[in-house]
């Protein structure tokens, strides 16, 4: 009977406020989101955990009322400073702005027996009856699974699922606690359909010194739930907030805090509420500007296990998924972990797999990097280039320039505008670490292996770059001509004279017909952006170019706008015309559920299919159910999330097919 | 099957107990433990005798989740009746005391359980007590179900003791049946306790009720709330003495297994102190006893380690209903930690490394 009543209450949604979680921005696995719970809250934020005390002292109080009417028991508690036992702690002003979650006394405390585990549904509606309609989350099972029930872990999840299924539409109102057990990973398979509002990772803080367990705990659960489920980590010290946000935790609390101090960590010395809020604020603004990774690094540097965790994340978690194709204007690489940043890894991978020097290239000149980016705008490179121009004259069209740098490795001149080549910055002392050398050698080797035998190599580099270049070429049995080592500065007059000598003496190049080098440049960018071979399809010979590399290029073909090259990001933006050219050969395709679109955005719930290779900020082509191109746009979320995410922004439209055209 | 049993819990307890007892069997030898203490009006002699062992713990239900007293019992071995008698003769007959004697005989089970304490042994003990002539009160323990089953033995005992007062300690532990069943595996209910209490009162037997702090799976706050309710209930039912027993972790029990995995921690002494204080006010006319076992140790009720002795003294003071200092936070800084833990759901999330919480040093303001 009661069950029926409550089910009716569930379904008559009139009083239930709209309660959802939306992702605004995504980085790594971390997300900047919004929770609508009565009012809207920006995540990551704090969860306002409240312990609900049912009036279970009435019996005790009743005993007193006979003797002394002046609320005897209350007085006793007050005298002992224990008022918190009687009533929920008065909500403090500051925490009232956070989403609220109610914790119940355990079932035993309520006088209900666990022995009848299968009948737990009957306990549940009665307990939560009045609360379903409030603006708060509810801890689904008011007891946590004792260890002795471990063999019955499956039973636990099944029960959780059953409880959630009773609540149908309101499943997002519940918080489910998933305690950590190393032996439990099999049980996680059961929770594939678990659709709670919040998943509480109860034992998280106990695994802080064991990054391996922590990572397996988080990722095993993450893989089994939809991305609109929030994660809550109770009892975490503030210095762990950034790295946990990076792993996708949305909710924290103050419980660790106040008067504890944890010792060694310099960032936790003042363990205060303001600190906690400050860290959250930093995370939010970092997420907004795409700088979370930098914040994570700063905090991770303060505590060795955190640093271990960060390195393990780089190794084990496919962070590439959540990393934007282009981000904020700068990319700082300040320590070892930054050399394995997803942006860096992606650039190296794409150069390795998607870049191919043109068939007309007969010689390669290796150059050092410069502090100013893009390289060609730096003084040193302008000098180098004028030397090359004056020495080789028109023969220079068949020579490729390659810049050797750390941590990006090999940067072709044609990709120097492309993120992150034009945006990265590293601390420079002239000494290279062994890791940097190894990375460069690796990239260089991969690059040289792909080059045809006939290509001649000239290096205008010194120091470490020279060392690496000679080593790699010796290993590959290639001839490379490099200037002498005694040079002081590569821009000095004597040195540039040597460079001229080097070029005239060692490069033996046949004259070729004049080429439009800007077209080569654009094709290389297109290859990098959309996949190998797309450049040729996308940019035919007869296009008209307006503008300049440094400011942006508009590309027109047969009187129609094809695309734009943006110098700020170094990427191309697609128009419908361009989309038609490459539809068959790119994977950046999103399938829209419907005939045509109105408005300027597509929400994630309307996306039927999307390639998993799509990254944030990627140019995508939108097709409808009949496989017709209907628009082009920019992806807001990685491809996997575009499909999985049941709500929120998905793709921003750039251009639509005109209805009557 | 017993109807007051959670099969999941009792199965696990039984397994743990069985493993421990088989491992113990070769090395164990039953011990007799005794002590004499003095107060203003009388001497108290406490003797723990190794009888066969609590029938509940030896049953297939595994016994209580926190109790490991069975480890010191005779179990399959022969009960050392001769040694017990010698010890008793030494203590109550041969020794001369200047004040009357209160004799406490604890057998870590039920005194009126036929299988635990054989009829012959009980009769021998009563003979010795009658021979002594110095004793004014005998104190024993019994589970409520064996009180109801062993009415004949109790009545017989009362008859033989004649002038000597009889006091029976009953483990109430909690007045919440769900806790007794799902945390304790106690096997008895509040109703059984109440019936036996009424029966004993009708025979003019004094009843001492044991109240336990912090059952397994409970956090500090819940444990405290439960204990307050239990004290109030026990007082209302008219128990004569309330004994507050904070948990101590004994080998071969479920609590020990949880403790080993750092999923259970014995209560704080602050909790105990507050409970005694509250009990004093809830039950102003009832005698309160609190003598925490292994207090200040890792396995007993403890605080941060620095203030354990001071707080224990305060507990003793509180039991005597003396005035306590008003501001506990001045006594030790760990009081703040305790307050935080009482106010937050730390343990509800089953966060491990619970022991760490106690040791964290508070920031100096």
Interface residues (C-beta under 8 A of the other chain):
Chain A: X49 X51 X53 X56 X57 X59 X60 X63 X73 X76 X77 X79 X80 X81 X82 X84 X85 X89 X103 X105 X106 X107 X108 X109 X110 X111 X112 X113 X114 X115 X117 X143 X144 X145 X146 X147 X148 X149 X152 X177 X179 X200 X202 X203 X204 X205 X206 X234 X235 X255 X258 X259 X260 X261 X262 X270 X271
Chain B: X5 X6 X7 X8 X9 X12 X176 X177 X178 X179 X181 X182 X183 X216 X217 X218 X221 X222 X224 X225 X226 X228 X229 X232 X233 X235 X236 X254 X257 X258 X261 X262 X263 X274 X277 X278 X281 X282 X328 X336 X337 X340 X342 X343 X344 X345 X346 X348 X349 X350 X351 X352 X353 X360 X361 X362 X363
